[in-house]
């Protein structure tokens, strides 16, 4: 394996690690949002907010020369998981640490 390929793979590994840490931080915050919603009697999902976020991130993706369709799929996957956590919080099955 060439040094160039090894260096590129090392960069990818570092970015992947950063993504994992960013997702962990994001989910810590969304768990707090879920607890707030549960306490306030708000629904787990917020379709208007989700649509705004998807549109905003599609624009950011296009500006960053990243496929907006891929970005939307990725974000929808995250949103579905967040909603699942919020539903668990509403049902009292998830606690905020």
VEXLORO-680027 format. One record per atom (N, C-alpha, C): residue number from 1; residue in three letters; y, x, z; atom name. Coordinates in pm, 1 decimal, m for minus. Layout:
N
<NUM ala <Y X Z> CA>,
...
REM end
This chain:
97
<1 unk <m117.9 86.4 0.0> N>,
<1 unk <0.0 0.0 0.0> CA>,
<1 unk <123.9 90.8 0.0> C>,
<2 unk <216.8 58.6 m82.4> N>,
<2 unk <336.5 141.4 m92.2> CA>,
<2 unk <426.4 121.8 29.6> C>,
<3 unk <508.7 222.3 52.2> N>,
<3 unk <604.2 213.4 163.6> CA>,
<3 unk <701.6 98.7 142.8> C>,
<4 unk <737.5 71.4 18.6> N>,
<4 unk <830.2 m37.1 m11.4> CA>,
<4 unk <769.7 m171.2 27.7> C>,
<5 unk <643.7 m193.5 m9.4> N>,
<5 unk <577.4 m318.9 24.9> CA>,
<5 unk <563.9 m332.5 176.2> C>,
<6 unk <528.1 m224.6 242.7> N>,
<6 unk <515.1 m227.6 388.9> CA>,
<6 unk <649.1 m260.3 453.9> C>,
<7 unk <755.3 m202.2 403.2> N>,
<7 unk <889.4 m228.7 458.3> CA>,
<7 unk <930.0 m373.6 435.1> C>,
<8 unk <901.3 m424.8 315.9> N>,
<8 unk <933.6 m564.5 287.9> CA>,
<8 unk <854.7 m657.8 378.7> C>,
<9 unk <727.3 m629.0 398.0> N>,
<9 unk <644.9 m712.2 485.6> CA>,
<9 unk <692.9 m704.7 630.1> C>,
<10 unk <738.7 m588.6 672.7> N>,
<10 unk <792.9 m574.3 808.3> CA>,
<10 unk <917.4 m662.0 824.3> C>,
<11 unk <1000.0 m666.1 721.2> N>,
<11 unk <1119.3 m751.8 725.0> CA>,
<11 unk <1079.7 m898.7 733.8> C>,
<12 unk <978.5 m937.8 656.7> N>,
<12 unk <930.1 m1076.0 662.1> CA>,
<12 unk <876.2 m1107.1 800.8> C>,
<13 unk <800.5 m1014.7 859.0> N>,
<13 unk <746.5 m1034.8 994.0> CA>,
<13 unk <858.9 m1055.4 1096.0> C>,
<14 unk <964.4 m978.0 1083.5> N>,
<14 unk <1078.4 m991.2 1175.3> CA>,
<14 unk <1147.4 m1126.8 1158.6> C>,
<15 unk <1163.3 m1169.6 1034.6> N>,
<15 unk <1225.8 m1299.9 1008.6> CA>,
<15 unk <1137.4 m1411.7 1063.3> C>,
<16 unk <1005.7 m1400.8 1042.3> N>,
<16 unk <913.1 m1502.1 1095.4> CA>,
<16 unk <923.7 m1510.9 1247.1> C>,
<17 unk <933.1 m1396.1 1313.4> N>,
<17 unk <946.9 m1395.8 1459.3> CA>,
<17 unk <1077.1 m1463.9 1500.2> C>,
<18 unk <1183.8 m1435.9 1428.5> N>,
<18 unk <1312.2 m1499.8 1458.8> CA>,
<18 unk <1303.5 m1650.9 1439.9> C>,
<19 unk <1235.2 m1694.3 1334.1> N>,
<19 unk <1218.5 m1838.5 1310.6> CA>,
<19 unk <1144.4 m1905.1 1426.4> C>,
<20 unk <1039.6 m1840.8 1473.7> N>,
<20 unk <963.4 m1897.2 1586.2> CA>,
<20 unk <1053.1 m1910.6 1708.3> C>,
<21 unk <1130.8 m1808.3 1737.2> N>,
<21 unk <1219.1 m1814.0 1854.2> CA>,
<21 unk <1328.6 m1918.9 1837.0> C>,
<22 unk <1383.1 m1931.2 1716.6> N>,
<22 unk <1483.9 m2033.6 1691.1> CA>,
<22 unk <1425.5 m2173.8 1706.3> C>,
<23 unk <1304.0 m2193.8 1654.5> N>,
<23 unk <1240.1 m2324.7 1669.8> CA>,
<23 unk <1213.2 m2355.2 1817.0> C>,
<24 unk <1171.6 m2255.3 1891.8> N>,
<24 unk <1147.2 m2276.5 2034.9> CA>,
<24 unk <1275.5 m2319.7 2105.0> C>,
<25 unk <1386.1 m2254.9 2073.9> N>,
<25 unk <1514.6 m2291.8 2134.4> CA>,
<25 unk <1555.3 m2432.4 2090.9> C>,
<26 unk <1535.1 m2462.2 1964.1> N>,
<26 unk <1570.7 m2595.6 1913.0> CA>,
<26 unk <1491.6 m2702.9 1986.6> C>,
<27 unk <1361.2 m2679.9 2006.7> N>,
<27 unk <1278.9 m2779.8 2072.7> CA>,
<27 unk <1311.0 m2791.9 2221.4> C>,
<28 unk <1357.2 m2685.5 2285.0> N>,
<28 unk <1403.1 m2697.0 2424.6> CA>,
<28 unk <1520.3 m2794.8 2431.7> C>,
<29 unk <1610.6 m2784.5 2336.9> N>,
<29 unk <1727.9 m2872.2 2336.2> CA>,
<29 unk <1688.3 m3014.7 2298.2> C>,
<30 unk <1602.0 m3030.1 2198.6> N>,
<30 unk <1564.3 m3165.8 2158.8> CA>,
<30 unk <1483.0 m3235.5 2267.3> C>,
<31 unk <1411.6 m3158.8 2349.8> N>,
<31 unk <1343.1 m3221.8 2463.7> CA>,
<31 unk <1445.4 m3278.8 2561.0> C>,
<32 unk <1555.7 m3207.5 2580.5> N>,
<32 unk <1662.5 m3258.7 2667.3> CA>,
<32 unk <1725.2 m3383.4 2606.9> C>,
<33 unk <1741.9 m3383.3 2474.2> N>,
<33 unk <1793.9 m3502.1 2405.7> CA>,
<33 unk <1698.5 m3618.9 2427.5> C>,
<34 unk <1568.2 m3593.5 2414.7> N>,
<34 unk <1468.5 m3698.7 2434.9> CA>,
<34 unk <1473.6 m3755.4 2575.1> C>,
<35 unk <1490.2 m3668.4 2674.2> N>,
<35 unk <1500.4 m3715.1 2812.7> CA>,
<35 unk <1626.1 m3799.5 2831.2> C>,
<36 unk <1737.0 m3754.6 2771.7> N>,
<36 unk <1862.1 m3831.1 2780.4> CA>,
<36 unk <1844.3 m3968.1 2716.9> C>,
<37 unk <1785.7 m3971.1 2596.6> N>,
<37 unk <1764.5 m4098.3 2528.2> CA>,
<37 unk <1675.5 m4190.9 2610.6> C>,
<38 unk <1570.6 m4134.5 2669.2> N>,
<38 unk <1479.2 m4216.1 2749.5> CA>,
<38 unk <1552.0 m4276.1 2868.9> C>,
<39 unk <1632.3 m4195.6 2937.0> N>,
<39 unk <1707.0 m4243.6 3053.1> CA>,
<39 unk <1812.3 m4347.7 3014.5> C>,
<40 unk <1871.5 m4330.7 2896.6> N>,
<40 unk <1977.2 m4421.2 2851.6> CA>,
<40 unk <1923.1 m4543.3 2777.6> C>,
<41 unk <1792.8 m4547.0 2758.0> N>,
<41 unk <1733.7 m4659.5 2686.6> CA>,
<41 unk <1760.5 m4658.3 2537.2> C>,
<42 unk <1787.5 m4540.9 2483.4> N>,
<42 unk <1812.8 m4528.1 2339.9> CA>,
<42 unk <1680.5 m4510.2 2265.5> C>,
<43 unk <1674.7 m4551.6 2139.7> N>,
<43 unk <1550.3 m4536.0 2062.9> CA>,
<43 unk <1522.3 m4388.2 2034.0> C>,
<44 unk <1395.0 m4353.2 2021.0> N>,
<44 unk <1359.3 m4213.5 1992.9> CA>,
<44 unk <1414.3 m4162.6 1860.4> C>,
<45 unk <1420.4 m4247.1 1760.1> N>,
<45 unk <1468.4 m4206.4 1627.8> CA>,
<45 unk <1611.6 m4254.5 1606.3> C>,
<46 unk <1685.0 m4178.4 1526.8> N>,
<46 unk <1821.8 m4214.5 1489.1> CA>,
<46 unk <1834.7 m4192.6 1338.2> C>,
<47 unk <1793.0 m4291.9 1258.4> N>,
<47 unk <1789.6 m4274.6 1112.4> CA>,
<47 unk <1922.2 m4231.7 1051.3> C>,
<48 unk <2034.1 m4279.1 1103.6> N>,
<48 unk <2164.2 m4239.7 1047.4> CA>,
<48 unk <2189.1 m4090.9 1070.9> C>,
<49 unk <2163.5 m4043.7 1192.4> N>,
<49 unk <2180.2 m3900.7 1224.7> CA>,
<49 unk <2085.0 m3816.1 1140.0> C>,
<50 unk <1961.6 m3861.9 1126.2> N>,
<50 unk <1863.2 m3787.1 1048.5> CA>,
<50 unk <1907.3 m3775.2 902.7> C>,
<51 unk <1958.3 m3883.2 846.0> N>,
<51 unk <2005.9 m3880.6 707.1> CA>,
<51 unk <2124.1 m3785.5 691.2> C>,
<52 unk <2215.4 m3788.0 789.4> N>,
<52 unk <2330.2 m3696.0 785.9> CA>,
<52 unk <2283.7 m3550.7 789.5> C>,
<53 unk <2188.7 m3522.1 877.4> N>,
<53 unk <2138.1 m3385.2 890.8> CA>,
<53 unk <2068.3 m3339.8 762.4> C>,
<54 unk <1988.5 m3427.4 705.5> N>,
<54 unk <1917.9 m3391.1 582.2> CA>,
<54 unk <2018.1 m3362.2 470.8> C>,
<55 unk <2117.9 m3447.1 455.9> N>,
<55 unk <2219.3 m3424.9 351.6> CA>,
<55 unk <2294.8 m3294.3 377.1> C>,
<56 unk <2332.6 m3271.0 501.7> N>,
<56 unk <2405.9 m3147.7 535.9> CA>,
<56 unk <2321.8 m3023.5 507.3> C>,
<57 unk <2195.7 m3026.6 547.3> N>,
<57 unk <2111.6 m2909.4 528.2> CA>,
<57 unk <2069.8 m2889.9 382.5> C>,
<58 unk <2062.6 m2998.1 307.4> N>,
<58 unk <2038.9 m2983.1 162.4> CA>,
<58 unk <2156.3 m2909.2 97.9> C>,
<59 unk <2279.3 m2942.7 140.4> N>,
<59 unk <2397.7 m2872.9 86.6> CA>,
<59 unk <2395.4 m2725.6 126.8> C>,
<60 unk <2364.0 m2699.1 254.1> N>,
<60 unk <2355.5 m2560.7 300.2> CA>,
<60 unk <2249.7 m2483.8 222.7> C>,
<61 unk <2136.0 m2547.8 198.9> N>,
<61 unk <2028.3 m2482.4 123.8> CA>,
<61 unk <2075.3 m2447.3 m17.1> C>,
<62 unk <2138.8 m2541.8 m82.4> N>,
<62 unk <2187.7 m2515.4 m218.1> CA>,
<62 unk <2286.6 m2398.9 m218.0> C>,
<63 unk <2377.0 m2396.8 m119.9> N>,
<63 unk <2474.0 m2287.1 m109.1> CA>,
<63 unk <2404.8 m2153.2 m85.0> C>,
<64 unk <2291.7 m2156.9 m14.7> N>,
<64 unk <2217.3 m2034.6 17.6> CA>,
<64 unk <2113.4 m2000.0 m89.7> C>,
<65 unk <2113.6 m2076.0 m198.6> N>,
<65 unk <2018.6 m2057.2 m307.7> CA>,
<65 unk <1873.7 m2074.7 m261.4> C>,
<66 unk <1854.5 m2173.2 m173.1> N>,
<66 unk <1722.2 m2212.9 m126.3> CA>,
<66 unk <1695.9 m2353.2 m180.0> C>,
<67 unk <1576.1 m2379.5 m221.5> N>,
<67 unk <1540.3 m2508.4 m279.6> CA>,
<67 unk <1569.9 m2622.1 m180.8> C>,
<68 unk <1663.8 m2711.5 m213.5> N>,
<68 unk <1696.3 m2822.2 m123.3> CA>,
<68 unk <1577.3 m2914.5 m95.5> C>,
<69 unk <1488.4 m2931.2 m193.1> N>,
<69 unk <1370.2 m3015.9 m169.9> CA>,
<69 unk <1278.8 m2954.1 m64.3> C>,
<70 unk <1258.1 m2823.2 m73.6> N>,
<70 unk <1178.7 m2753.5 27.7> CA>,
<70 unk <1244.3 m2767.7 164.8> C>,
<71 unk <1374.6 m2747.8 168.4> N>,
<71 unk <1448.4 m2757.3 294.2> CA>,
<71 unk <1434.0 m2895.6 354.8> C>,
<72 unk <1443.9 m2998.3 272.1> N>,
<72 unk <1429.7 m3135.1 323.0> CA>,
<72 unk <1289.2 m3158.2 377.8> C>,
<73 unk <1187.4 m3112.0 307.3> N>,
<73 unk <1049.4 m3127.9 355.9> CA>,
<73 unk <1031.5 m3059.9 490.6> C>,
<74 unk <1084.7 m2939.6 502.3> N>,
<74 unk <1075.4 m2863.3 627.0> CA>,
<74 unk <1147.3 m2937.3 739.7> C>,
<75 unk <1267.5 m2984.8 711.9> N>,
<75 unk <1344.7 m3055.6 813.8> CA>,
<75 unk <1277.4 m3187.2 852.5> C>,
<76 unk <1225.1 m3259.3 756.2> N>,
<76 unk <1156.3 m3384.8 788.3> CA>,
<76 unk <1035.1 m3360.0 878.3> C>,
<77 unk <964.7 m3251.3 853.8> N>,
<77 unk <851.7 m3215.0 939.4> CA>,
<77 unk <899.4 m3192.7 1083.6> C>,
<78 unk <1008.8 m3120.3 1098.8> N>,
<78 unk <1064.4 m3094.5 1232.1> CA>,
<78 unk <1111.7 m3224.8 1295.5> C>,
<79 unk <1182.1 m3307.6 1219.9> N>,
<79 unk <1232.1 m3434.8 1273.1> CA>,
<79 unk <1117.1 m3522.8 1320.2> C>,
<80 unk <1008.8 m3529.1 1243.0> N>,
<80 unk <893.4 m3610.3 1283.6> CA>,
<80 unk <836.6 m3561.6 1416.8> C>,
<81 unk <831.2 m3431.2 1434.5> N>,
<81 unk <779.6 m3375.9 1560.1> CA>,
<81 unk <875.8 m3406.2 1675.6> C>,
<82 unk <1004.1 m3395.2 1650.2> N>,
<82 unk <1104.7 m3426.6 1753.1> CA>,
<82 unk <1093.0 m3573.5 1794.3> C>,
<83 unk <1080.4 m3662.4 1697.5> N>,
<83 unk <1067.4 m3805.1 1728.7> CA>,
<83 unk <942.0 m3829.6 1811.5> C>,
<84 unk <834.6 m3760.5 1777.2> N>,
<84 unk <710.4 m3773.6 1855.1> CA>,
<84 unk <734.9 m3732.1 2000.5> C>,
<85 unk <807.2 m3623.8 2020.4> N>,
<85 unk <841.7 m3579.6 2156.7> CA>,
<85 unk <928.9 m3683.8 2227.0> C>,
<86 unk <1024.6 m3739.8 2153.4> N>,
<86 unk <1113.7 m3840.3 2212.5> CA>,
<86 unk <1036.2 m3966.5 2249.9> C>,
<87 unk <938.1 m4003.6 2169.4> N>,
<87 unk <854.9 m4119.1 2203.2> CA>,
<87 unk <774.7 m4091.4 2329.8> C>,
<88 unk <725.3 m3968.9 2341.5> N>,
<88 unk <651.3 m3931.9 2463.2> CA>,
<88 unk <743.9 m3934.6 2585.6> C>,
<89 unk <867.0 m3890.3 2568.5> N>,
<89 unk <963.8 m3891.5 2678.8> CA>,
<89 unk <993.2 m4036.7 2718.9> C>,
<90 unk <1007.8 m4123.0 2619.9> N>,
<90 unk <1035.9 m4264.3 2646.6> CA>,
<90 unk <921.6 m4328.2 2726.2> C>,
<91 unk <798.9 m4287.7 2692.3> N>,
<91 unk <680.7 m4341.0 2760.7> CA>,
<91 unk <649.4 m4269.1 2890.3> C>,
<92 unk <734.4 m4169.7 2924.4> N>,
<92 unk <714.1 m4094.9 3048.4> CA>,
<92 unk <601.8 m3992.2 3040.6> C>,
<93 unk <560.8 m3956.1 2919.2> N>,
<93 unk <451.2 m3860.6 2903.1> CA>,
<93 unk <499.2 m3718.1 2878.2> C>,
<94 unk <628.9 m3696.0 2876.3> N>,
<94 unk <680.5 m3562.1 2853.0> CA>,
<94 unk <794.8 m3536.4 2948.6> C>,
<95 unk <790.5 m3422.4 3009.7> N>,
<95 unk <893.4 m3383.3 3105.8> CA>,
<95 unk <975.0 m3267.9 3050.2> C>,
<96 unk <1100.8 m3263.8 3088.8> N>,
<96 unk <1187.4 m3153.5 3050.2> CA>,
<96 unk <1175.7 m3046.6 3156.3> C>,
<97 unk <1153.8 m2923.0 3110.2> N>,
<97 unk <1138.1 m2811.2 3204.6> CA>,
<97 unk <1272.8 m2760.6 3252.5> C>,
REM end
